[in-house]
Amino acid sequence: MNKKVFNIFGWVLLIGLGGSWIWFGYLDIYLLWLPVTYLCFAISDGRIKRLKKMKKLSVSQYLQLVFSFILFVMVAYVLIQLANYLIRDVLHLHGSLKTFSQIIAVILVLYPVKFMFGSIIYKVNEELNSKN
């Protein structure tokens, strides 16, 4: 597929997620769709140049990627639930202030998780490049 297709698909997903978040409020399913948009943008940027590299991964590298993905999604989920509890039950925020606070909380939670998962992907990619 063309890199532009992945870029367009990533933007459609990202804008769709943002619009539905504003329209319907925060839902837990967004935690699963954000890594898909990250993957689309990574393919369109050329960070993942060929998907053929996935065939060269060893079993331990597959396990490392899957385990770290599951771990980081769980950590992000717990932190976002904690932020929701603080926003709704402790601070008692309502309306647009609540929505704005939730957006800021999710951004503050997802960026460190994104950088940690990205560093693992970078490490695996460097191991593949050193083997070749």
C-alpha positions in Angstrom: 0.0 0.0 0.0 1.0 3.6 -0.6 2.4 5.6 2.4 -0.2 8.3 1.7 -3.0 5.8 2.3 -1.7 5.1 5.8 -1.3 8.8 6.4 -4.8 9.5 5.4 -6.2 6.5 7.3 -4.3 7.7 10.4 -5.7 11.2 10.2 -9.2 9.9 9.6 -8.9 7.7 12.7 -7.4 10.4 14.8 -10.0 13.0 13.8 -12.8 10.5 14.1 -11.6 9.6 17.6 -11.4 13.2 18.6 -14.8 14.1 17.2 -16.5 11.1 18.9 -14.7 11.9 22.1 -16.1 15.4 22.1 -19.5 14.2 21.0 -20.0 11.1 23.2 -17.4 11.7 25.9 -14.5 9.5 26.9 -14.9 5.8 26.2 -12.4 3.0 27.1 -12.3 1.8 23.4 -10.2 4.8 22.5 -7.2 3.2 24.3 -7.3 0.4 21.7 -7.7 2.7 18.7 -4.9 5.1 19.5 -2.1 2.5 19.0 -3.6 1.7 15.6 -3.3 5.4 14.6 0.2 5.4 15.9 1.0 2.4 13.7 -0.6 4.1 10.7 1.5 7.2 11.2 4.7 5.1 11.8 4.2 3.3 8.5 3.5 6.5 6.6 6.6 8.3 8.1 8.8 5.4 7.1 9.7 4.4 10.6 8.4 1.0 9.7 9.9 0.8 6.2 8.8 -2.7 5.4 6.4 -5.0 7.1 8.6 -7.9 5.9 10.8 -7.1 9.0 8.1 -8.7 11.1 9.0 -12.1 9.6 12.5 -11.7 10.8 11.6 -11.3 14.4 12.5 -14.0 16.8 10.0 -15.5 19.2 11.5 -13.6 22.2 11.1 -10.3 20.3 7.5 -11.1 19.4 6.8 -11.9 23.1 8.6 -8.8 24.2 6.5 -6.6 21.9 3.2 -8.3 22.8 3.9 -8.3 26.5 5.0 -4.6 26.5 2.0 -3.6 24.5 -0.4 -5.4 26.9 1.5 -4.0 29.9 1.4 -0.4 28.6 -2.3 -0.6 27.7 -3.0 -1.8 31.2 -1.0 0.9 32.8 -2.6 3.6 30.7 -6.1 2.2 31.4 -5.5 2.2 35.2 -4.1 5.7 35.1 -6.9 7.0 33.0 -9.5 5.4 35.3 -7.7 7.0 38.3 -7.9 10.4 36.5 -11.6 9.9 35.8 -12.2 9.1 39.5 -10.4 12.2 40.5 -12.2 14.4 38.0 -15.7 13.0 38.7 -15.7 12.0 42.3 -13.1 14.1 44.0 -13.1 17.4 42.1 -16.8 17.1 41.0 -16.2 18.8 37.6 -19.1 19.0 35.1 -19.7 20.2 31.5 -16.9 21.5 29.3 -14.5 21.8 32.2 -14.8 18.0 32.8 -14.3 17.2 29.1 -11.3 19.5 28.9 -9.8 17.9 32.1 -10.3 14.4 30.7 -8.6 15.4 27.4 -5.6 16.8 29.3 -5.5 13.8 31.6 -5.4 11.3 28.7 -2.7 13.3 26.9 -0.6 13.4 30.1 -1.0 9.6 30.5 -0.5 8.5 26.9 2.7 10.5 26.1 4.9 8.7 28.6 3.4 5.4 27.7 3.9 6.2 24.0 7.6 7.0 24.6 8.2 3.9 26.6 6.5 1.6 24.0 8.3 3.5 21.2 11.7 2.9 22.9 11.0 -0.8 22.9 10.0 -0.8 19.2 13.2 1.2 18.5 15.3 -1.3 20.5 13.8 -4.3 18.5 14.3 -2.4 15.2 18.0 -1.7 16.1 18.5 -5.4 16.9 17.0 -6.3 13.5 19.2 -3.8 11.7 22.4 -5.0 13.5 21.6 -8.6 12.4 21.4 -7.5 8.8 
